[in-house]
Amino acid sequence: MVALAAIPLAVCGPGEPASEASSAEAGGPVLPTQGVYGRSPAAAGGIPSVIMLTHVAGTDVPDADEGAVTIDQFGLTFSPTRIVTRPGVSVVFTNSEAAVAHNVRVRAVGDTVDVLDADANPGERLTVELPAPGGYDVLCDMHPGMTAFMFASDATHTALAETDGTFVLEDVPPGTYTLQLWTADDRVHEPRRIEVGTGHTGIDLALPG
Ligand SMILES: [Cu+2]
């Protein structure tokens, strides 16, 4: 197991707007006014890296119904195609097509057991509760290529990274956090502590090699 070192990309306090300009020139991420940004492993097979922060002090508690999300099926696509929810919170699938039937199949990434496998006719609603933290593929058996990704997280702040691995977590108050990285492969990423300061804090989670 390789211990990941914290590599601050940039830690800026108030009155240091230069890094925003340099980031924009480089085509980098839009930095959060208050939060964490950085790099993580690139997406694998369309499955993004996921970055989770949990406030060590435990005062940064999310709402109980946070993660109650609706995914619609319309135009032969799921919308949105990427969501973050919480284990045990209901995710609703709707079908807004005029006449196209769909199917919703939900599986944990890398698993072969269906969490949900049901037909979704126009006007119908399906509900699923993800049983455990982690990533879940969403497929429609009737339309290959019609896919979505759901991630169930217990963390107080969760970000799905972009395809290239860049990520931004907005509105993370200053403090000490446990950072956990999740990727679609079986690699175990050891949790670690990070300090979030005032302004934006850069973290490099991209793995060597
Ligand atoms: Cu479909």
py3Dmol code that shows the C-alpha trace and the ligand (Angstrom):
import py3Dmol

protein = """\
ATOM      1  CA  MET A   1       0.000   0.000   0.000  1.00  0.00           C
ATOM      2  CA  VAL A   2       1.426   3.303  -1.072  1.00  0.00           C
ATOM      3  CA  ALA A   3       0.834   6.103   1.376  1.00  0.00           C
ATOM      4  CA  LEU A   4      -0.412   9.138  -0.470  1.00  0.00           C
ATOM      5  CA  ALA A   5       1.324  12.324   0.498  1.00  0.00           C
ATOM      6  CA  ALA A   6      -0.633  15.544   0.635  1.00  0.00           C
ATOM      7  CA  ILE A   7       0.659  17.770  -2.134  1.00  0.00           C
ATOM      8  CA  PRO A   8      -0.845  21.227  -1.902  1.00  0.00           C
ATOM      9  CA  LEU A   9      -1.349  22.539  -5.428  1.00  0.00           C
ATOM     10  CA  ALA A  10      -1.963  25.962  -4.039  1.00  0.00           C
ATOM     11  CA  VAL A  11      -3.211  27.262  -0.762  1.00  0.00           C
ATOM     12  CA  CYS A  12      -4.357  30.831  -1.065  1.00  0.00           C
ATOM     13  CA  GLY A  13      -5.697  33.170   1.523  1.00  0.00           C
ATOM     14  CA  PRO A  14      -7.850  36.242   0.997  1.00  0.00           C
ATOM     15  CA  GLY A  15      -6.332  38.885  -1.222  1.00  0.00           C
ATOM     16  CA  GLU A  16      -4.463  36.419  -3.406  1.00  0.00           C
ATOM     17  CA  PRO A  17      -6.562  36.323  -6.559  1.00  0.00           C
ATOM     18  CA  ALA A  18      -3.605  35.548  -8.817  1.00  0.00           C
ATOM     19  CA  SER A  19      -4.131  31.791  -8.713  1.00  0.00           C
ATOM     20  CA  GLU A  20      -7.641  32.091 -10.129  1.00  0.00           C
ATOM     21  CA  ALA A  21      -6.231  33.914 -13.123  1.00  0.00           C
ATOM     22  CA  SER A  22      -3.430  31.430 -13.663  1.00  0.00           C
ATOM     23  CA  SER A  23      -5.818  28.504 -13.270  1.00  0.00           C
ATOM     24  CA  ALA A  24      -8.225  29.954 -15.815  1.00  0.00           C
ATOM     25  CA  GLU A  25      -5.383  30.545 -18.268  1.00  0.00           C
ATOM     26  CA  ALA A  26      -4.303  26.941 -17.892  1.00  0.00           C
ATOM     27  CA  GLY A  27      -7.858  25.710 -18.426  1.00  0.00           C
ATOM     28  CA  GLY A  28      -7.913  24.293 -14.915  1.00  0.00           C
ATOM     29  CA  PRO A  29     -10.876  23.884 -12.608  1.00  0.00           C
ATOM     30  CA  VAL A  30     -12.833  26.871 -11.349  1.00  0.00           C
ATOM     31  CA  LEU A  31     -11.572  27.126  -7.807  1.00  0.00           C
ATOM     32  CA  PRO A  32     -14.059  27.169  -4.966  1.00  0.00           C
ATOM     33  CA  THR A  33     -14.325  30.359  -2.947  1.00  0.00           C
ATOM     34  CA  GLN A  34     -14.235  28.162   0.153  1.00  0.00           C
ATOM     35  CA  GLY A  35     -13.406  24.524  -0.349  1.00  0.00           C
ATOM     36  CA  VAL A  36     -11.117  21.866  -1.756  1.00  0.00           C
ATOM     37  CA  TYR A  37     -10.043  21.169  -5.310  1.00  0.00           C
ATOM     38  CA  GLY A  38      -7.445  19.012  -6.974  1.00  0.00           C
ATOM     39  CA  ARG A  39      -6.639  15.935  -9.005  1.00  0.00           C
ATOM     40  CA  SER A  40      -7.580  12.297  -8.595  1.00  0.00           C
ATOM     41  CA  PRO A  41      -7.219   9.238 -10.837  1.00  0.00           C
ATOM     42  CA  ALA A  42      -8.929   9.612 -14.218  1.00  0.00           C
ATOM     43  CA  ALA A  43     -12.245   7.853 -14.813  1.00  0.00           C
ATOM     44  CA  ALA A  44     -12.017   4.134 -15.631  1.00  0.00           C
ATOM     45  CA  GLY A  45     -14.616   2.636 -17.945  1.00  0.00           C
ATOM     46  CA  GLY A  46     -16.703   5.778 -17.532  1.00  0.00           C
ATOM     47  CA  ILE A  47     -16.728   5.431 -13.737  1.00  0.00           C
ATOM     48  CA  PRO A  48     -15.349   8.561 -12.048  1.00  0.00           C
ATOM     49  CA  SER A  49     -13.164   8.791  -8.982  1.00  0.00           C
ATOM     50  CA  VAL A  50     -15.090   9.928  -5.914  1.00  0.00           C
ATOM     51  CA  ILE A  51     -13.680  12.167  -3.181  1.00  0.00           C
ATOM     52  CA  MET A  52     -15.283  12.189   0.267  1.00  0.00           C
ATOM     53  CA  LEU A  53     -14.591  14.490   3.191  1.00  0.00           C
ATOM     54  CA  THR A  54     -15.934  13.955   6.690  1.00  0.00           C
ATOM     55  CA  HIS A  55     -15.567  16.596   9.368  1.00  0.00           C
ATOM     56  CA  VAL A  56     -13.575  15.063  12.220  1.00  0.00           C
ATOM     57  CA  ALA A  57     -15.292  17.285  14.772  1.00  0.00           C
ATOM     58  CA  GLY A  58     -18.637  15.929  13.605  1.00  0.00           C
ATOM     59  CA  THR A  59     -20.407  19.281  13.685  1.00  0.00           C
ATOM     60  CA  ASP A  60     -20.831  19.428   9.924  1.00  0.00           C
ATOM     61  CA  VAL A  61     -23.863  17.144   9.673  1.00  0.00           C
ATOM     62  CA  PRO A  62     -25.963  16.864   6.494  1.00  0.00           C
ATOM     63  CA  ASP A  63     -29.759  16.983   6.373  1.00  0.00           C
ATOM     64  CA  ALA A  64     -31.458  13.619   6.879  1.00  0.00           C
ATOM     65  CA  ASP A  65     -33.158  13.766   3.479  1.00  0.00           C
ATOM     66  CA  GLU A  66     -30.035  14.880   1.621  1.00  0.00           C
ATOM     67  CA  GLY A  67     -29.512  12.609  -1.336  1.00  0.00           C
ATOM     68  CA  ALA A  68     -33.230  12.196  -2.118  1.00  0.00           C
ATOM     69  CA  VAL A  69     -32.804  12.560  -5.864  1.00  0.00           C
ATOM     70  CA  THR A  70     -35.028  11.999  -8.891  1.00  0.00           C
ATOM     71  CA  ILE A  71     -33.580  10.660 -12.142  1.00  0.00           C
ATOM     72  CA  ASP A  72     -35.831  11.073 -15.170  1.00  0.00           C
ATOM     73  CA  GLN A  73     -35.832   8.993 -18.325  1.00  0.00           C
ATOM     74  CA  PHE A  74     -36.501  11.093 -21.411  1.00  0.00           C
ATOM     75  CA  GLY A  75     -35.082  11.198 -24.915  1.00  0.00           C
ATOM     76  CA  LEU A  76     -33.492   7.772 -24.383  1.00  0.00           C
ATOM     77  CA  THR A  77     -31.235   9.167 -21.636  1.00  0.00           C
ATOM     78  CA  PHE A  78     -31.161   9.263 -17.862  1.00  0.00           C
ATOM     79  CA  SER A  79     -31.152  12.814 -16.480  1.00  0.00           C
ATOM     80  CA  PRO A  80     -29.038  13.566 -14.596  1.00  0.00           C
ATOM     81  CA  THR A  81     -26.496  10.907 -15.491  1.00  0.00           C
ATOM     82  CA  ARG A  82     -24.431  11.294 -12.280  1.00  0.00           C
ATOM     83  CA  ILE A  83     -25.789  11.703  -8.785  1.00  0.00           C
ATOM     84  CA  VAL A  84     -24.630  11.483  -5.171  1.00  0.00           C
ATOM     85  CA  THR A  85     -27.007  10.072  -2.586  1.00  0.00           C
ATOM     86  CA  ARG A  86     -26.876   8.455   0.849  1.00  0.00           C
ATOM     87  CA  PRO A  87     -27.298   4.811   1.773  1.00  0.00           C
ATOM     88  CA  GLY A  88     -30.927   4.094   2.612  1.00  0.00           C
ATOM     89  CA  VAL A  89     -32.310   7.298   1.077  1.00  0.00           C
ATOM     90  CA  SER A  90     -34.883   6.852  -1.701  1.00  0.00           C
ATOM     91  CA  VAL A  91     -33.791   7.597  -5.252  1.00  0.00           C
ATOM     92  CA  VAL A  92     -36.783   7.930  -7.597  1.00  0.00           C
ATOM     93  CA  PHE A  93     -36.777   7.044 -11.306  1.00  0.00           C
ATOM     94  CA  THR A  94     -39.464   8.649 -13.470  1.00  0.00           C
ATOM     95  CA  ASN A  95     -40.261   8.081 -17.144  1.00  0.00           C
ATOM     96  CA  SER A  96     -41.345  11.253 -18.973  1.00  0.00           C
ATOM     97  CA  GLU A  97     -41.368   9.705 -22.435  1.00  0.00           C
ATOM     98  CA  ALA A  98     -44.645   9.926 -24.395  1.00  0.00           C
ATOM     99  CA  ALA A  99     -44.549   6.296 -25.449  1.00  0.00           C
ATOM    100  CA  VAL A 100     -41.118   4.749 -24.840  1.00  0.00           C
ATOM    101  CA  ALA A 101     -40.792   2.067 -22.190  1.00  0.00           C
ATOM    102  CA  HIS A 102     -37.513   1.669 -20.315  1.00  0.00           C
ATOM    103  CA  ASN A 103     -35.967  -0.678 -17.817  1.00  0.00           C
ATOM    104  CA  VAL A 104     -33.887   0.301 -14.807  1.00  0.00           C
ATOM    105  CA  ARG A 105     -31.164  -2.063 -13.656  1.00  0.00           C
ATOM    106  CA  VAL A 106     -29.005  -0.969 -10.713  1.00  0.00           C
ATOM    107  CA  ARG A 107     -25.878  -2.830  -9.605  1.00  0.00           C
ATOM    108  CA  ALA A 108     -22.956  -2.047  -7.373  1.00  0.00           C
ATOM    109  CA  VAL A 109     -19.871  -1.431  -9.515  1.00  0.00           C
ATOM    110  CA  GLY A 110     -18.085  -4.728 -10.066  1.00  0.00           C
ATOM    111  CA  ASP A 111     -21.010  -6.762  -8.714  1.00  0.00           C
ATOM    112  CA  THR A 112     -23.419  -9.048 -10.577  1.00  0.00           C
ATOM    113  CA  VAL A 113     -26.341  -8.819  -8.141  1.00  0.00           C
ATOM    114  CA  ASP A 114     -29.168  -6.474  -9.094  1.00  0.00           C
ATOM    115  CA  VAL A 115     -30.230  -3.951  -6.481  1.00  0.00           C
ATOM    116  CA  LEU A 116     -33.112  -3.062  -8.812  1.00  0.00           C
ATOM    117  CA  ASP A 117     -34.326  -4.599 -12.080  1.00  0.00           C
ATOM    118  CA  ALA A 118     -37.734  -3.306 -13.130  1.00  0.00           C
ATOM    119  CA  ASP A 119     -39.610  -2.064 -16.165  1.00  0.00           C
ATOM    120  CA  ALA A 120     -40.317   1.665 -16.276  1.00  0.00           C
ATOM    121  CA  ASN A 121     -43.250   2.497 -18.517  1.00  0.00           C
ATOM    122  CA  PRO A 122     -44.212   6.093 -19.388  1.00  0.00           C
ATOM    123  CA  GLY A 123     -45.626   7.859 -16.327  1.00  0.00           C
ATOM    124  CA  GLU A 124     -44.429   5.197 -13.900  1.00  0.00           C
ATOM    125  CA  ARG A 125     -42.157   5.748 -10.910  1.00  0.00           C
ATOM    126  CA  LEU A 126     -39.602   3.368  -9.471  1.00  0.00           C
ATOM    127  CA  THR A 127     -37.849   3.778  -6.131  1.00  0.00           C
ATOM    128  CA  VAL A 128     -34.541   2.310  -4.980  1.00  0.00           C
ATOM    129  CA  GLU A 129     -32.516   2.670  -1.792  1.00  0.00           C
ATOM    130  CA  LEU A 130     -28.826   1.957  -2.178  1.00  0.00           C
ATOM    131  CA  PRO A 131     -27.923  -0.500   0.577  1.00  0.00           C
ATOM    132  CA  ALA A 132     -24.317   0.469   1.257  1.00  0.00           C
ATOM    133  CA  PRO A 133     -21.775   3.175   0.503  1.00  0.00           C
ATOM    134  CA  GLY A 134     -20.138   2.892  -2.915  1.00  0.00           C
ATOM    135  CA  GLY A 135     -20.670   3.288  -6.647  1.00  0.00           C
ATOM    136  CA  TYR A 136     -23.616   1.876  -8.586  1.00  0.00           C
ATOM    137  CA  ASP A 137     -24.113   1.445 -12.329  1.00  0.00           C
ATOM    138  CA  VAL A 138     -27.523   2.251 -13.801  1.00  0.00           C
ATOM    139  CA  LEU A 139     -28.456   0.557 -17.074  1.00  0.00           C
ATOM    140  CA  CYS A 140     -31.494   0.223 -19.315  1.00  0.00           C
ATOM    141  CA  ASP A 141     -31.722  -3.262 -20.810  1.00  0.00           C
ATOM    142  CA  MET A 142     -33.763  -1.953 -23.729  1.00  0.00           C
ATOM    143  CA  HIS A 143     -31.354   0.765 -24.830  1.00  0.00           C
ATOM    144  CA  PRO A 144     -27.652  -0.105 -24.775  1.00  0.00           C
ATOM    145  CA  GLY A 145     -25.650   3.005 -23.987  1.00  0.00           C
ATOM    146  CA  MET A 146     -28.398   4.444 -21.798  1.00  0.00           C
ATOM    147  CA  THR A 147     -26.445   4.574 -18.544  1.00  0.00           C
ATOM    148  CA  ALA A 148     -26.025   6.568 -15.367  1.00  0.00           C
ATOM    149  CA  PHE A 149     -23.858   6.462 -12.247  1.00  0.00           C
ATOM    150  CA  MET A 150     -24.959   6.779  -8.623  1.00  0.00           C
ATOM    151  CA  PHE A 151     -22.736   7.022  -5.583  1.00  0.00           C
ATOM    152  CA  ALA A 152     -23.959   6.431  -2.037  1.00  0.00           C
ATOM    153  CA  SER A 153     -21.851   8.287   0.517  1.00  0.00           C
ATOM    154  CA  ASP A 154     -21.910   8.690   4.283  1.00  0.00           C
ATOM    155  CA  ALA A 155     -19.436  11.581   4.117  1.00  0.00           C
ATOM    156  CA  THR A 156     -20.371  15.170   4.848  1.00  0.00           C
ATOM    157  CA  HIS A 157     -18.945  16.383   1.503  1.00  0.00           C
ATOM    158  CA  THR A 158     -18.756  14.214  -1.617  1.00  0.00           C
ATOM    159  CA  ALA A 159     -17.547  15.064  -5.132  1.00  0.00           C
ATOM    160  CA  LEU A 160     -17.678  13.028  -8.323  1.00  0.00           C
ATOM    161  CA  ALA A 161     -14.506  13.870 -10.240  1.00  0.00           C
ATOM    162  CA  GLU A 162     -14.507  14.836 -13.904  1.00  0.00           C
ATOM    163  CA  THR A 163     -13.349  12.305 -16.500  1.00  0.00           C
ATOM    164  CA  ASP A 164      -9.793  13.660 -16.273  1.00  0.00           C
ATOM    165  CA  GLY A 165      -9.799  13.306 -12.480  1.00  0.00           C
ATOM    166  CA  THR A 166     -10.129  16.975 -11.554  1.00  0.00           C
ATOM    167  CA  PHE A 167     -12.574  17.693  -8.757  1.00  0.00           C
ATOM    168  CA  VAL A 168     -14.018  20.586  -6.769  1.00  0.00           C
ATOM    169  CA  LEU A 169     -15.730  20.468  -3.377  1.00  0.00           C
ATOM    170  CA  GLU A 170     -17.583  23.712  -2.691  1.00  0.00           C
ATOM    171  CA  ASP A 171     -18.465  25.235   0.678  1.00  0.00           C
ATOM    172  CA  VAL A 172     -16.224  23.099   2.880  1.00  0.00           C
ATOM    173  CA  PRO A 173     -15.783  25.005   6.146  1.00  0.00           C
ATOM    174  CA  PRO A 174     -12.264  25.285   7.578  1.00  0.00           C
ATOM    175  CA  GLY A 175     -11.333  22.415   9.852  1.00  0.00           C
ATOM    176  CA  THR A 176      -9.865  18.934  10.072  1.00  0.00           C
ATOM    177  CA  TYR A 177     -11.361  16.281   7.801  1.00  0.00           C
ATOM    178  CA  THR A 178     -10.966  12.634   6.987  1.00  0.00           C
ATOM    179  CA  LEU A 179     -10.462  12.278   3.239  1.00  0.00           C
ATOM    180  CA  GLN A 180     -11.447   9.044   1.523  1.00  0.00           C
ATOM    181  CA  LEU A 181     -10.843   8.345  -2.168  1.00  0.00           C
ATOM    182  CA  TRP A 182     -12.961   5.764  -4.039  1.00  0.00           C
ATOM    183  CA  THR A 183     -12.167   4.375  -7.490  1.00  0.00           C
ATOM    184  CA  ALA A 184     -13.895   1.735  -9.614  1.00  0.00           C
ATOM    185  CA  ASP A 185     -10.986  -0.707  -9.402  1.00  0.00           C
ATOM    186  CA  ASP A 186     -10.418  -2.855  -6.325  1.00  0.00           C
ATOM    187  CA  ARG A 187      -7.641  -0.646  -5.058  1.00  0.00           C
ATOM    188  CA  VAL A 188      -7.932   0.189  -1.365  1.00  0.00           C
ATOM    189  CA  HIS A 189      -7.276   3.830  -0.632  1.00  0.00           C
ATOM    190  CA  GLU A 190      -6.281   4.492   2.957  1.00  0.00           C
ATOM    191  CA  PRO A 191      -8.218   7.336   4.540  1.00  0.00           C
ATOM    192  CA  ARG A 192      -6.149  10.268   5.685  1.00  0.00           C
ATOM    193  CA  ARG A 193      -6.548  13.559   7.462  1.00  0.00           C
ATOM    194  CA  ILE A 194      -6.384  16.920   5.770  1.00  0.00           C
ATOM    195  CA  GLU A 195      -6.597  20.461   7.029  1.00  0.00           C
ATOM    196  CA  VAL A 196      -8.980  22.755   5.162  1.00  0.00           C
ATOM    197  CA  GLY A 197      -8.066  26.393   5.599  1.00  0.00           C
ATOM    198  CA  THR A 198      -9.725  29.643   4.655  1.00  0.00           C
ATOM    199  CA  GLY A 199     -10.069  29.982   0.891  1.00  0.00           C
ATOM    200  CA  HIS A 200      -9.313  27.100  -1.437  1.00  0.00           C
ATOM    201  CA  THR A 201      -7.135  24.141  -0.568  1.00  0.00           C
ATOM    202  CA  GLY A 202      -5.461  22.079  -3.285  1.00  0.00           C
ATOM    203  CA  ILE A 203      -5.002  18.311  -2.986  1.00  0.00           C
ATOM    204  CA  ASP A 204      -3.254  15.921  -5.377  1.00  0.00           C
ATOM    205  CA  LEU A 205      -4.719  12.402  -5.229  1.00  0.00           C
ATOM    206  CA  ALA A 206      -3.551  11.275  -8.653  1.00  0.00           C
ATOM    207  CA  LEU A 207      -1.779   7.974  -8.230  1.00  0.00           C
ATOM    208  CA  PRO A 208       1.775   7.431  -9.488  1.00  0.00           C
ATOM    209  CA  GLY A 209       2.157   5.236 -12.540  1.00  0.00           C
TER     210      GLY A 209
END
"""
ligand_1 = """\
1
CU
Cu -34.214 2.769 -22.050
"""
view = py3Dmol.view(width=600, height=400)
view.addModel(protein, "pdb")
view.setStyle({"model": 0}, {"cartoon": {"style": "trace"}})
view.addModel(ligand_1, "xyz")
view.setStyle({"model": 1}, {"stick": {}})
view.zoomTo()
view.show()
